[in-house]
């Protein structure tokens, strides 16, 4: 299974904009906050692995 690293760029209501940090990319990914750990805030570094987000 692949591993992806993200940083939370912004939070807008029930959604968060994530930016990949393990590769060079300017693209943002919109993710429902319900899928993220409860302690997620702007600037939080996240790991996506096995279809689940966790805080790095």
VEXMI-327099 format. One line per field, with one value per residue: residue number from 1; x, y, z of N, C-alpha, C in turn. Coordinates in steps of 0.05 Angstrom, whole numbers, plus 5000, padded with zeros to 4 digits. Example, Ala and Ser with C-alpha at 12.3 -4.5 7.8 and 13.67 -1.06 7.14 Angstrom:
BEGIN
pos <- (1,2)
nu <- (5264,5257)
nv <- (4886,4955)
nw <- (5156,5142)
cau <- (5246,5273)
cav <- (4910,4979)
caw <- (5156,5143)
cu <- (5264,5258)
cv <- (4934,5001)
cw <- (5156,5157)
//
This chain:
BEGIN
pos <- (1,2,3,4,5,6,7,8,9,10,11,12,13,14,15,16,17,18,19,20,21,22,23,24,25,26,27,28,29,30,31,32,33,34,35,36,37,38,39,40,41,42,43,44,45,46,47,48,49,50,51,52,53,54,55,56)
nu <- (5017,5009,5043,5029,5047,5022,5006,4964,4935,4893,4830,4763,4703,4671,4711,4779,4838,4890,4961,5008,5070,5110,5126,5141,5091,5039,4986,4923,4887,4821,4790,4743,4732,4715,4742,4792,4840,4815,4845,4866,4890,4903,4965,4980,5016,5004,4997,4979,4958,4941,4887,4874,4881,4933,4966,5029)
nv <- (4976,5045,5103,5169,5235,5293,5363,5404,5456,5493,5502,5496,5502,5441,5416,5403,5430,5396,5390,5355,5333,5298,5295,5340,5384,5428,5422,5419,5377,5364,5346,5313,5334,5297,5250,5258,5258,5278,5319,5351,5410,5473,5469,5420,5360,5304,5233,5189,5126,5059,5072,5110,5168,5194,5231,5259)
nw <- (5000,4987,5014,5034,5047,5078,5089,5126,5095,5096,5132,5119,5142,5140,5113,5093,5063,5034,5024,4986,5013,5007,4955,4900,4890,4873,4877,4911,4956,4971,5029,5071,5137,5173,5161,5180,5235,5300,5325,5285,5257,5222,5190,5211,5203,5163,5154,5103,5099,5085,5074,5113,5154,5194,5247,5238)
cau <- (5000,5025,5044,5029,5049,5008,5004,4938,4939,4871,4806,4740,4679,4674,4731,4807,4855,4916,4981,5029,5097,5130,5133,5137,5065,5024,4958,4911,4867,4799,4783,4724,4745,4707,4761,4818,4841,4801,4863,4876,4888,4920,4993,4984,5027,4988,5005,4956,4967,4920,4861,4869,4899,4943,4983,5058)
cav <- (5000,5070,5123,5196,5255,5318,5384,5418,5484,5509,5488,5512,5487,5412,5406,5413,5429,5383,5392,5334,5342,5277,5300,5368,5388,5452,5414,5414,5356,5371,5322,5318,5333,5272,5230,5266,5256,5301,5341,5364,5439,5483,5464,5393,5341,5279,5210,5174,5099,5039,5086,5124,5190,5196,5254,5253)
caw <- (5000,4985,5036,5025,5069,5072,5109,5124,5087,5107,5139,5111,5150,5144,5094,5096,5039,5040,5003,4989,5021,5000,4927,4892,4879,4882,4876,4937,4958,4989,5045,5092,5163,5188,5155,5192,5264,5312,5333,5261,5253,5200,5195,5220,5183,5164,5138,5093,5094,5089,5072,5138,5160,5222,5252,5239)
cu <- (5018,5022,5045,5031,5037,5012,4977,4943,4918,4847,4783,4715,4685,4695,4759,4821,4882,4935,5002,5056,5118,5139,5129,5110,5052,4994,4948,4890,4846,4789,4763,4738,4738,4726,4788,4817,4829,4819,4875,4870,4905,4949,5000,4995,5013,5001,4980,4967,4945,4892,4854,4890,4908,4962,5012,5072)
cv <- (5025,5087,5150,5214,5281,5338,5397,5447,5502,5491,5507,5496,5458,5400,5418,5410,5418,5386,5370,5346,5322,5279,5330,5370,5413,5446,5409,5393,5364,5345,5330,5315,5309,5249,5234,5262,5281,5324,5356,5394,5447,5479,5436,5376,5315,5258,5195,5146,5079,5052,5100,5146,5189,5220,5245,5266)
cw <- (5000,5010,5024,5049,5060,5095,5104,5119,5098,5114,5134,5118,5155,5126,5100,5069,5047,5017,5008,4995,5014,4971,4922,4878,4890,4884,4905,4934,4978,5003,5067,5119,5179,5183,5168,5222,5277,5320,5310,5261,5230,5208,5204,5197,5186,5146,5129,5085,5101,5091,5098,5142,5189,5223,5252,5263)
//
